Amino acid sequence: MLAYFRCLFFFFFFPSVLVAQTNSFPQINPENITIIRDNWGVPHIYAPTDAEVAYGLAWAHAEDDFHTIQEPLLAVRGELSKIQGKDGALMDAVCFLVDARKVVNEQYDTTFSPQFKKVLNGYVQGINAYAKAHPKEILLKNTFPVTEKDIITGYVMTMTFMTNVHYDLIRIFDNTISNQEIATHGRGSNAIVLSPKKSKDGSTFLVANSHQPLRGMAAWYEVHLNSEEGWNFLGGTFAGGVTPFLGTNEHLGWAHTVNYADFHDVYQLEMHPKNKLQYRYDGMWKTLEKKVLKLKVKVGPIRIPIKRTFYQSVYGPTIKNKDGFYALRFPSNMRIGGAEQWYHMNKSTSYEEFMEAMELQELPNNNTLYADKEGNIMFLGNGLFADRNPNYNWGDLVLPGDTSATFWSADTFMPMDSLILLKNPACGYFFNMNHTPFNCTCEAENPAPSDFNPTIGYLRGNTARSLQFMDLMEDYDKMSYADLKKVKYDSKFTFPLYTHTIENLDLIRHLDAIKYPDIADVIQKITAWDGSTDVENREASIMSLAIQFILQKLLKDGTIDKRNNPSEKVYADALRFAKKHLLKHFGTIDIPLGKLQVHVRGDQSFGIWGLPDVLTTMYTEAYKDGTYQSFMGESYILLATYKDGQVSNIETINCYGASNRPDSPHYTDQMELFVNKKLKPMSLDRKVVEEHAVRVYYPGE
């Protein structure tokens, strides 16, 4: 499963590189900042200015998870391998290839507004102050202090992986780039917005329902920020995030879902027959720039120095494998303003202001689904898409790397009016479950692929989640809030069985029990299965193990990133694996899913619902005593209701709790609600927050 975990690890994180602190801004007085911890431990941060609020965010997040915040900081410096060994070395190498520091140095002064530079500085002051006050928590000497450019370097590098460049990097490293299809995975999130046209009481609804790793750098952190300069936002962020990335303010809110359009290109270089580092380009020979990565990798109690050589061509980062030299080109390391765009999105008070923020076009990918207090809803198939030469098939795995005809400029990204952008459909809803944006609302109002530039490479397929959602929506002319929750928490597979990774999964329900007498009993159970993946369902235990077997086989065969149609024999073997496992560890093939799958942290353990690509998605990994533990899927969930010109209701849940410190009372206190498909009430109103305050203090108090 190593390659799979690599992909997940790279998917979302926000690191920084550490150098000397800048002194061009006034020192923030932490006594101006009030942190209110509610009964769930969620920090509500109040201050006169946005910069002071950012200081409070850095401090509060460090109080809850300073260890994780430091890991990406070290990765960008090429020093995570000193702490995590081989796994850290892999991340160090990828960070080195991205070379985000160069573009940050080139663009920083002209990209960011003076106001946002103050916000960045406030965050930097906060994280440096925490490090200074807690030196024993620092993982590696000389890590602190950090600067604003370090934070933005981390954003740029992370944006690169948000567009899934890591899939191609791994395939190049593994010498498999030429014989696999481009990944079109169905992992990543659900999002739903309903306008008053679709709701029974005239409300507008937002469902932000991401599917992220439950632990580590890409896990969500919930926070509420409130300044006297008009910043009042509740939502989720990651380690090193200066703002929340999704959520709601008192006027509007949004969710993101990962999209899988064609964001990046791979080129095979034509090398000189004698001069080994020269490559042909427009009939001339150019010389690759050599880049040497030096690491010290922890192996047991010592650190072993290693060295790896990479290259730079006109296209971008270039890697040599046994088949030749391959170059990558991608837009996500060409713009650095994503952090400020999210800041303006946080502070928008209307649809018009929100769209002004989106038109900055600094976020390289992710669908955006929007709702507001005026009843507006919107869908945007967002991304930075190069203006590519139409004479080439950009969907090809590998493009010719010997001509400027396949080179595209960072100055020619397609404008917003070239993207899928829809507002207020007559049927009253938008949705996305990491499937094609050409299916984002009711059939009559969906956009037509022929209206968009084909080189964008928007996805064309559906996920099982999207199919199930469409089936469920047929039962509702209008929806109440309870109806919406019921759909959001649906845990059934649609039939015929299908996932975007395993297209012919339904074959497992049609195996002949007579042909396979040794597994006739499990075949009969799967044949009778109703598709439910609730914790009580007993057939789902067999299906969970069968999917584990199939995914591991595909990973072992090196084909996880292509559409697969496993043979009948593979499905029979998968059911044999499931039967053997259940009999060995539980003495029967008839156990509820919640006995096999657990959601565990510390001394808390609960049965957990869900399988890959049901609406309540959950991925699990081997744990102990034959059980499997959750590690990715449903994580931070936010539902917001807008009515009568205001946000009238907010409910959220995080998969574990507000703190990652085992000694905190908020390390596990949201788990029981989470597994029971319940949410906790939240508020943007300070009076309500103070009514539920458990602790009120300023940073450092």
N, C-alpha and C positions, 0 to 999 in steps of 0.2 A: 504493500500500500504506500510505499515511500513517495512515488511520483505523485500520487493523488494528494497526499498531505502537503507536498511542495506547492501544488497549485493552490490549495486552500490557504496556506500560509502567506503566499504572495498576494492573495486576492485583494485585501483591504488593510493598509496600515499607514500611519502618519509619523515618520521618523524625523530626526534632526541630527545635524552635525554640530559639534561643539567647538567654538573658538572664543576669543575674548569678548567680554560684554561691551556693548556700545554705550556711550555716555551723552548722546545728543538729546535725550528726553529727561524731563524732571523726574526725580525719584518719587514713586508713589508711596503715600502713607497708608499702610494696611488698615489703620484705625478708621479710615473712611469707608471701608468695605464691611458689609454685614453678611455673614453666611448663616442661613437658617437651615438646620437639618430637621426635616419632618419626621414623622413616626416611622417612615420606611428608610430613613437615612439619606434621602435624596437631597442634594444641596440646592438651595434657592439663594442666589447671590445678588445682593443689592449694593449699588454704589452710585454716586453722582454721575460718573462718566463711563463711557464704554471701555476705555482703557483700564479703569479700575476694576470693572466687572471681569475683564479678561484676566487680570491678575488673580482675582478670586477664583475663576475657573481653574487656572493652572494649579493654584494651591489646593483647592478642594479635591481635584482629580488626583493630585499627588498623594494627598492624605489617604485616598481610597485605593490607589494602585500605582505607587511610584515605581515599583519593580518593572511592571509592564511598560510604562512610559519610557524607561531607560533602554529597553531592548531594541526598539527601532532606532533610538539615538545612536546606539553602538553599531548597528548594521550599516547605517549611512557612513560612518567613519571607517568601516572595514574592520571593526573590532568585536563584533558579536561572536566571532569564532573563538575569541579568547575566553568567552563565558560559556558558550553552548557547544563548542567543539565542531564536529562535522556538519551538523544542521546549521549552525551559525555561519560556517564557512560558505555554505551554499548561498545564503542570503547576502553575505558580504560580497560575493562574486557578482551577483545580479545587480546589487547596488552600484558596484564599480562600473559595470557595463552601461548603466543608464546615464552616467555623467551629468547629473542634473545640476551640480554646482556651477558648471560653466554657464549655463543659460541663466541661472539665477544671478550670477555676478553681472552678466551682460544686460539683464532686463529689469533688475530690482528697482533702480532709481526712477525709471520712467513708467513702470507698470502700476505702482500702488499710489493711492491718494494719500495726502498728509494725514487725514483722519485715520485711515486704516493702518498707517505706519505707527500711529500712537497705540492702536489696539494691539498690534503685534508686539510693540515694546512692553505694553502692560503684561501680556502673557509671559514674555521672556523674563521680566522682572519677577513675576510670581514664581515661575519654576526655578529660577536661580535662587530666590530667597528660600524656597523649601529645601533645596539641596544644601544650602549653607547651614540651615537650621537642623538638618538631619544627616550629617556626614556619614554616619554608620550605615545608612541605607543606600549609599552610592555603590553601584556594582563594580565600577572600574575607576581607578584613580585618574584624575585629570579630565574627567568627563565634563565637568562644569567649570565656568559658566557657558551658557549658550547665547547666540545672537538671533536677531530677526531673520537674517538670511539662512541660518541653519534650519529654522522652522519651515521656511518656504522651500528650501531644498528638499526637505522631507515630503512636503506636499507634492512637488513635481515628480519625485520618484514614485510616490504612491499612485499618482494619477496614471503613470505608465502601466502599473499592474492592474489598475481598474479597467483598462482596455484589453486585458488578457494577453499582453505581450509574452507573459511567462509561458504560455502554452507553446509558442513557437520557439522560445529560448530552450525549453526542455527538449523539444523534438530535435533541434539542431545539436544540442549536447549529446543526445542519444542516437544520433545518426539515423533518424527516422523521418526527417522533414519531407522527403520526397515521396513517401508512400502512405501518407495519412491525410485524411480530409481535415479541413480547418474545423476546429472545435465549435460546436453550436450547442452548448450545454444548457440545460434547463434549470440550473441552480441560480439562486440569487435573490428572490423576494417576490412578494405579492403586494399589489396596491390597488385600491378601489376608491373611486370618488362618485358620489351620488348628488345630483342637484335636487331642488325642490320638486321638479317634475316627476321624480322617481320615488320620493319619500311620502309616506302617508300623512305626516304632519307639517309638511312644507319646510323641513330642515334640509340642510346640506351636510353630507357626511364625508369624512376622510378616514380611510384605513391605511395606515403605514405599517406594513407587516413584513419586515425584512427576514431573510434567511441567511444568517451569518454564522461564522464560528462562534461557539459559546464561550470560548476562552482564548486569551492571547491578544495580540495587537489589533486584530480585526473585530474584537468583541465590543458591543455597545456600552457606552456610559451615559446615564441619564442625568440631565442638569437643567436647571431653570435660571436664566439670566435676566436681570432687570436693572436698567440704568435710567437716570433722569434725562438722558439724551434720546429716549424713545426705543430702547432695546428691551423687549419683554417677550422672551421666547423660551418655550419648553420643548426639549427633544433629545436626540441622541447624537453623540460624537464618539470618536475613537481616540486612542492615545496620541497626544500631541495636537489634537484638533483645537483650533482657536475659537471655533463656533460650533454649535450643533449643525448637523448636515441634513437633518429632516426633523419635522415636528410642526408646531403651530405657535403663532402669536395670537393676540386678541382679534386680529383681522382676517387672517388667512393661514393656510398650512399646506404642506406638500409631502409627498413620498417619492423616493427614488426606487427604481428597479434596474438591475443590471441588464443592459442590452448587448447583443452579440453581433453588431454590424461589422463591416469590414474596416476596422480602424488602423490596421497596420499591414505592412508588406514585407515579404522576404525575397531577396535577390541572390541568385548564384553568380558569383564572379567568374569571369574567364581569365585564368591566370596565365602569365607568360611561361612559355615552355622551359626557359632557362633561368630567368630572374624570378626567384620564388615569391617575392613580395610585390611584384608588379601585376596589375590587372588592366585589362583593356576597357577603355571608356571613350566612346565616340571616335574610334579608330586610333586612339593614342594610348600610351602606356602610363598609368599612374602608379604611385608607390603607396602601399598601405602604411599608415602610421601605427607603430607598435606601441601597445599599452601593457605594462607589466603589473600584475596584481601580486602584492606580497602580503601574506597573512601569517599570523601566529595562531595555530589551531590547538585548542585544549584537547589533550589526550590523557585522561587520568589526571595525575597531579602536575603534569608538565605541559608546556606549550611548544609545539613543533612548527618551525618555519616552513611554509610552502610557497611556491611561486607558480603563477599561471599567466600565459601570454595571450592577450586579446589584441584586436586591431580596430582601426577606424578607416572607413572608406568614405566616398562622397555621399553615400546613402545614409551612413550612420554606423552604429556598433557592428563589428564584423567578427565572426567566430570561425575557426578552422576545425573541421572534423574529418573523419577518414574519407568523406566523399568530396571534400573541397572546402572553399571559403564561401560563407553565407553572410549577407548583410541584412540588417533590419532597419526599417524606417517607420516611424510612428509619430503622430502629432502630439501625443500627451507629454513629451519632454520638450516641447517647443513653445509653450505658453505657461506662465507662472502665476496667473491671477486668480486661480480657482478659490483660494482662501477668501479673497475680498469679494468675489461674486457671491459666495455663500453668506457673507456678512450682510451684503445688501439685500439678499433674499430674506434673511432673518428680520431685517428692519422694514421691509415693504409693508405698506398699509392698504394697498389696493392692487387690483389686477394689473393696472397700468404700470405701477411702480415695480411690481414683480417681473413683468415682461421687460422692463428697462434693464433690470439686473440680468435676466436670462440673455438679453441681446449683447451683453459683454462677451459671451462665448469664450469663457475661460475654462469651463468644465468640459473635459474631453469626451465624456460619454454619459450614460445612464438616462433612461426614460424618466420624465418628471410628470407626476399626476398631482394636480392642484385643485384646491377648493377654498372658497372664501365666504365671508359673512353676508355678501350681497347675492349669494346664490350661484355664483359663477363656478364652473369646473373647466379644466383644461387638460389636454394630453399633449406632451411634446416628446417626439423621438429624438432626443438630444444627441449631439456629438460634434466633434471636430472632424470633418470629412474633407480630405484633400480633393482638389480639382484635378482629377486624374485624366490621362490621355484615353479617350474612348476607343482607340484602336487596339487596346489590350484587354484581355480578360483578367480583370483584377481579382476575380475569385479563384484564380489558379493558385496552387500552393506556392510555387516558386516562379518568380518573374526573371526575365533576362537582366543581368546586371552589367551590361556592356554598353548601355546607351542612355543618353539624357532623355530619351522619349519615355522612359519609365521613372524618371526622377520628377518628383513634384515638390513645389516650393511651400515653405511654411507661411508664405504671405498670401496663399490662394485657397484658404479654407472656404467651404461653401457657406453663404450667408443663411440667416435664420429662415428666410422665405423659401429656401430649398429643402427644408426639413419637414417632417410630418408634424403639423401643429393644428390641433382641432379645439374648438371651444363650444361649450353649451349645446350638445347634441339634443335633438328633439326627444330622444328616448331617455335622456337624463342620467347617463352613467358612462364612465370610462373604467377600464381595468387593464392590468398587465400582470402576467405571471411568467415573465422572462420569455415570452413567445413573440411571434411576429407583431410588429406595430400596425400591420395592415388589418389586424383583428383586435381593435381596442375599444369598440363600442358595439351597438347593435348592427346587424349585417347591412342594413340599408344606408347607414351613415359611415361605414368604414372607408378609409382612403383607398384609392386604386394604385397598385404598384406602377402602372404605366405612367402615372403623373410625377414620378420621382426619378432622379438620376440613378441608373442602375449601378453605377460604380460605388454608390454609398454602401451597397451590400446589406440593406436591412434584412433581418431574418424573415424567412417565409413560412416557417413551420410553427405548429402549436405545441404546447406542453400538455401533459395529462392534467395539470392543475387548471389550465385555461379551459380545456374541454369540460372538466367537471363544473367549473364556475358557470359556463354557458348553460349547461344542463340545469343547474340549480336556478338560474335566473329565469328560466322559462316558467317557473311556478309563481312568479311575482309580477303583478302589474305595477304595484307600488310596494315599498318596503318600509317597515318600522325599524327602529334601532335594534330591537330584539331579532327581527328577521335578518338584518345585516350581520349581527353577531353569529347567528346560526349558520349562515353561509360561510362567514370567515373561518369558523371553527369546524367546518365539515372535514371529516377524516376518512372519506371513502375514495376508492379508486373508481374512475369511470370505466365502463366496459365498452369495447374490448380493451383489455389491459395494454398499456403503452407507456413508455417514458421516452424522453428525447435521447437518452443514452441506449436504451434497449427497445428498439422499435417493435419487434415481434413478440413482446413479453406475453401476449395473450396465449401463445402456444402452450405455455405451462398449464393452462386450464383445460387443455384438450388432449393431454397424453392418454394413451390407452392403458387402462389398468390391467388388462389381460396380457398385453405385450410386456409389461413391467410388473410381474407379480410380486417382486421383492419390495416394491414401494406402492403397491395397490392401495394400501390404507391411506397414505398421504395424498395420493392422487385423488381419491374419493373426497377427501376433506377440501382440497383446493378446488375441485370441480363444483362443490356445493357452496363455496365461499361467496359472500355477498359483497365483497370489496371493502368492507370496513377495516380500519386500522385503529379503532379505539382500544383502550387498554384491556377491555374485557374480551375482545374477539380472540378466538382460539385458532382459527385458520391463519390469521395474520402472523402468528409466530412462525409458522412454516414458511410463509411468504417472505418474512424478514430475513430468515436464514438463507433462503434460496437466492434472494437478491444479493446478499453479502457474497455468496459463492460466485455468482455470475460477475459481479463487479471485480472481485479479486482475480478471476480468471481473465477477464478482459484486460485488467492492469498488467497481469503477468505476461499476456500475449502482446502487450504494447499497443493495444487498440482502443483504449478507453476514450480517445478523443475523436473517434469516428462513429457514424451510425452503424449499429451492429444488429445482426440477425442471427443470434446463436442457434445452433442446430438443436434438433430434438434431443440428441444425446446429451448436450450440455444441460438442458432443462431436467432431464432425468437424473443426471449426476447432481444437479443442484438440489433436487428433492431427496436424493440419497444422503447428501451432506446434512440437510435439515433433519432428516429422520435420525441419523446416527448421532448428531449433536444433542437432540432433544432426549433420546433414550439414555445417552451417556450421562448427561448432567441433571435430567429431571425425571428419568424413569418412565416417561410417557410422551407420546406425540401430541397430547391434548392439554396444552397449558395456555392461559391467557397471555396476550402480548405483553402486558405489564409485568409479568413475571420474568420474561426474557429480556425485555428492554427496560433500562432504568435511567432515571435522571438523578445523578448523584453528585454530591459535594460535601466534603467534610463527613460528618456523621449523619447526614440526611440522605435518604434514598427513597425515590418514588417510582412507581411504574410509569412509563412514558408512552404515549400514543405516537402514531405517525410512521410513515415510510417515505423514501425518496419519491417526490413528485406527486404526493397528495397535497391538498391545500394546507394541511398542517404538516408541512414537510419536516422530517427528522432523519438525519443520518446518524448511525451508531457505529461504534467500534468495539472490539473485544475488550471486556473488562475483567471479570474474575468469576470463578465458579460457574462458568458457562453463560454468564449474562453478558449483555452488550450495553455500553453506556452512550448517551447522547453526546455528540460533539459539534454538530452543525445543524442548523435549520431554524425553526421558530426561535426567536431570541428576544429582541426588544420590539414590543408591539404598542402602537399608539392609535387610539380612535378619538376623533374630535367631531363635535357637532356644532354647526353654526346656524343660528336662528334669531330672528328679530334684530338683525344688525349687530350681533355679537357672537363670540364663541360661548356656547351655553353649557357645554359638557366636554370634559377631557378624561379619558381613562387610559392607563398605561400598565404595562407589566414588563419586568426584565426577568430573564430566565433563572437567575440565582438571587441577586440582591444588589444593593448599591455599592458594596465594598468588596474588594478582592482580598481583604486581610482576614485570615482565618479567625483571629481573635475578636472580630467585629460582630456585633449582634445582627448586622445587616449583610453578613456573608451568605446566608441561606434563607433569609426570612420571606422572600417572594416565591420560593420554590413551590410551596403547596398551592398557592393561588395559580401559579403557572401551569402545573400539571393538571389542575382541575378546570382549566380553560376559563379562568376568571381574571378580572382586571382590578386595579386599584384606582380610586378617584384622585385626580390631580387638579391643580388650579393655578391660574396666572394672577389671581387676586391676592395681594399681600395680606389682607385681613384674614382670608381663609387659611393661607399658609401659616400665619402666626397662631391660629387656633390649634394647629396640629404640630407646632414647634416642639422639639425635644431638646434642642440645643441652639443657642444664638451666640455668635462669637465673631471675632475678626481674625484674619490670617495671622498666625503666630501667637494668638492669645493662649 
